[in-house]
Amino acid sequence: MLVIVPLLPVPPGGVAAKFGWDVFFSWDSNFYEAIATFGYNYSLPGKQLPSVAFFPLFPLVTRAFMSVGLPFKVAGTLVNNLAFLGALIVLYAWMNERHGKQKARWVTAVLAWCPLSLFGTVIYSEGLYLLFSTATLKAFDKQQYGWTALWGAIATAARPTGIALIPALLLVSLWQRRGVKAYIASLAAGGGLFLWSLYCQITMGDALAFLHAQKAWRPSLGFDWLRWLKMIMQIVVGTTNWKYGYIKDPWHPLLFAIIIGSASLLWYFRNKLDATKVNYGFACLGLFLWLLAGDPLTNVVMIFGGIYLLWRLRRELSLITVVYGFCGIGMLLASGGTISLNRLSYGIVSLAIACGVLLARHPFWGRSVMGFFAILLASFAVRFAQDQWVA
């Protein structure tokens, strides 16, 4: 992003990337800069988007770095990168204790190389949330309830998805009959959310201002089946055909049918073919499907593929990992929109854990997925640096 992207031509609808810290600053970074510099605004009427929708931890920590003389873009980049590095270290330590070194390496590799890990390096809050949510889950899994309360309170001040930690901790405490300390720690983990709500009440007269502000992006709560149908149809028939309501571009549905048909035949004759050829065949078909469908496919796979993995590995993973994963995905599905769902689901560390544990069993698919991740991550980095939409 610093060296290569500024040398590339300007894409349609993008901007020319310049050498320097600007390549890490785009989209939501503008909100974080305004909050860290001037404070919050809450103005739903009109065109101004309310910054109160963004939780306070990242702007606060960035402001602390700015107090020693660092510009916002430098401070924000350092905060997110250092926090993301910390999240990788905490995750590896937890997985190494629970699953052993091999699975710990794969889990950490998934979190680090997933294309959405871009948001652990640019001026966003993903790094901080991943660090403290992972630390919360690790402490709870080891029945360290003081640390659970502390890390949980910090995590719930980082991102809205931190709210999913509270019911997850309570449900596991109830299911495993952990006792009063676990219940107290579970409730105390919502301390960051409580303080943020109190701040909103005092300064804006609305304790749920951060929730009401989401209307600027998501008009209503609930499962938005129309947008999900749109994404699925974009995968099957293509964006152009969905837009016009008839088959204007016959190549997309034809190519989709060929890919699905080839995959079905490959699966049917898998026992009669060499295992290596079958693996490479499915890998190539998966790549072709992504080239055809693009971002709608990644959105659907991140959410529904994550649900499948959590259910399939439910007996191998810790209960808190599985329950938090389902609570987090359930919260996203009920949020009333599909904007940035792949990025938001990446922040649910349970999905990276499930994917890494599965890939540890299948080295071929692990290497294939890592290679695909690397290609997509480079693509996302270029797009973000040129101010194009990523997630």
Secondary structure, DSSP 8 states (H G I E B T S, - for coil): --SSGGGS---TT-----SSGGGG--TTHHHHHHHHHH------SSS---GGGS-SHHHHHHHHHHTTT--HHHHHHHHHHHHHHHHHHHHHHHHHHHH-HHHHHHHHHHHHHSGGGGGGTSSSSHHHHHHHHHHHHHHHHTT-HHHHHHHHHHHTTT-GGGGGHHHHHHHHHHHTT--HHHHHHHHHTTHHHHHHHHHHHHHHS-TTHHHHGGGGT-SS-B--HHHHHHHHHHHHT-HHHHHHTS-S-THHHHHHHHHHHHHHHHHHTGGGS-HHHHHHHHHHHHHHHHHHH-HHHHHHIIIIIHHHHHHHTTTTS-HHHHHHHHHHHHHHHTBS--TTHHHHHHT-HHHHHHHHHHHHH-HHHHHHHHHHHHHHHHHHHHHHHTT----
